[in-house]
Amino acid sequence: MPSDKRHARFVCAIALVRPDNSVWTAIGVHEGRILEAPRGTLGFGYDPLFFSYELGATFAEVPAEVKNKVSHRARAMTEVYKHLREVT
């Protein structure tokens, strides 16, 4: 696949369902591209192949503390936290 067609994103969706069956959702997204060869030794799964535009590195090249502040999961959970603070 040519470099200009290797755009990728990690997406995390979280749904909260209340006892009355109402549903609230949060989506977290982190944009990047898939490299042709892995880089880095940290992380798991696709982390060595996923180059983060925001970080300028793969998720496997940065410490977990850095990745966990900007990851798709962190972004979705931040929205969950904000929502729970508003409704409680």
N, C-alpha and C positions, 0 to 999 in steps of 0.2 A: 504494500500500500504506500503510495507517495506521501511524503512528509506533510503536505498541505491537506491531506485527507485523513489525518490521524488524530483529529480532535476527539476528546473524550471528556466525560464528566462522571464524577461519583455523585449519586443521589441517595438521600435518606429520607424516608417518609415515616412519620410517627402519627398515630391516631390515638386520641383519647376518647373513650366512650363513657358517658355518665350513666348513672343508674336509670335516668329517664330515656336512655338510648340515644340522646343527642350526641353527635360526633363533632370533634374539632381536630383539624389536621395541621401539621407543620411539615414543611419541605426544606431540606438543606441541600445545597448544591456546591460542588467545588469543581471548577473548570481546569482542564489541562489537555495533554495529548499523550498518546501512547508512543513510547520510544521503540526503536528497532532492537535495542539490546538493554538488558537490565543494568541499573546503576544503584549502588548502595547496598548495605547489608542489614539495615534495620527494617522494621515493619513486617508485613506478611502479605500473602496473596499477590495482588497486582502492584503493590507499593513500589517495587523496583522498576517497574515499567511505566508508571504513571508520573509524568512530569507536570508539576503544578506551575501554572503561569504565575500565580501569586507569590509562591516561594522561590521560584527560579531554580528548583531542584526537584528530584523525585521525593515521594513520601518516604522512601527507604534511605534517603541521604540526610534526613533531618531527625533530631531527637523526638521521641514520642511527645514530649511536652509542647513542642512547636506544632507538630502535626495535629495534636488533639485540640489546639486552639482554633484551627482554621478548617478542620475536616468537615465533610458533609454531615457527619453525625453530630459534631459539636454545634454546627449551625442550626440543625433541626432541634437539638436539645435546648439551645439558647432561646429559640422561639417558644418551646414548651414551657420553660422556666418563666419567661415574660408573661405568657398566657396565664399560668397558674397564679402568678403574683397579682394579676388583674382580677381574677375571679374569686380569690380567697380573701 
